[in-house]
Amino acid sequence: MKPRSKVLIIAGSDSSGGAGIQADIKTVTSLGSYAMTAITAVTSQNTTGVKSIIPISSKEISSQIVFSAKDIRPNAVKIGMLHSKQVIQAVIKSLNKIKIKKTVLDPVMVAKGGTKLINNTAIIYIKKLMKNILLITPNIPEAEILTKTKINSTKNMIKAGKILINLGAKNVLIKGGHLNSKQMNDILLNKKTVKIFRSKKYSSKNTHGTGCTLSSAIATHL
């Protein structure tokens, strides 16, 4: 079967298979497209938390991105876990080389169990990376870190989204799963519009990898 599109995934590996590069590959494949990868870190984890993280060097990450894209040119790029300033700089440089316009950034910063996946210096460079990205998909804790604001309402989500737009993001999708509400509100913003997607909120403990899956699905459909 001929794939509908080709998606390059830049993200960390999740040994449990529920999140990270493994969830990304499953999502892209199930939607009928072809997945390529540039692995940024190898983790030992399961659905309850992260035991260890081994980072891949920025030089090797760049090599994976550029060498893969040279042979199999991606139609879109999905970016997940970037753990350091050096890695983010390498990704920015590599993206400038391969020139793919349809890019989605899921700014993974904290694992579900609370383990921090990025250092403070890297957060500054994530903001620089945003300027090269078509869409960023932070959840509420990630949006709070990026905007240095507290989010406890839909109004706060819109405010944070506008801050991210002012920082250089072209489009922002803030996911509302962490909001204490009976209804699910996800908010898409750009300089021209604010769109609220409302749906029923389901109570579930099985949320490991949902952000990875969503961002990969969006990249695939783009």
NORHUPE-V648008 format. One record per helix or strand of 3 or more residues. SS is the DSSP state (helix for helix, strand for strand). FROM is the first residue (numbers start at 0). LEN is the number of residues. If there is no record, write none. Layout:
ss: <SS | SS>
from: <FROM | FROM>
len: <LEN | LEN>
//
This chain:
ss: <strand | helix | strand | strand | helix | strand | helix | strand | helix | helix | helix | strand | strand | strand | helix>
from: <5 | 19 | 33 | 48 | 57 | 75 | 84 | 102 | 119 | 139 | 153 | 171 | 182 | 193 | 209>
len: <9 | 11 | 13 | 7 | 14 | 4 | 14 | 3 | 11 | 8 | 13 | 4 | 7 | 7 | 12>
//
